[in-house]
Amino acid sequence: MRKNQFPRKSSPIVAAIELDLLIDRGIKGIILDLDNTIVSEDDRYLSPDAEAWIQKAKLQGLKFFILSNGKRRYRVKSWSARLDIPAISPARKPFPFAFLKAFAQMQLKAKQVLVIGDSLHTDIIGAWIVGCPRIQVASLPHPPRWWEKLIGKWVQKPYPSNYELWQMDPMYENIENN
């Protein structure tokens, strides 16, 4: 079994992850999944306080990279620009190639990079393959895909009912009102 600075952990949402703890453990960069980790697949909902958490982390010197298996590159590019984070899409996680490109671009080693994602079979296993510490967050509510109906409960954590369910994304809200 691979050992690194901390094993697979979990958190209900991205913003609940303590930045000081990450920095104390030598984390200098974060690879984020996009779909259902920080934004729902349909772009309606942003994980509560995710943007503020990302900005705070950047101010503390952490580097970011988005790896998305999403096939709609224009969508990933849009979120990459909005969050000012470089991205690769489709990343083909859990295969290591996109992770290695992200390390090179951030100029960091795997043990210095935390991977945050909602899916065990892509994000968390991909992080394990390349030797990164990892945190699995609850998947934002979304219409289930066919495979999620079969195995979703084993690879994704349900969104906790005691947390704010959604925060309407203002960008989407403005589109609907026009």
Buried (B, 14 or more C-beta within 10 A) or exposed (E): EEEBEBEBBEBBBBBBBEBEEBBEBEBBBBBBBBBBBBBBBEBBBBBBBBBEBBEEBBEEEBBBBBBBBBEBBEBBEBBBEEBEBBBBBBBBBBEBEBBEBBBEEBEBEBBBBBBBBBBBBBBBBBBBBBBBBBBBBBBBBBEEEEEBEEEBEEBBBEBEEEBEEBEEBEEBEEEEEE
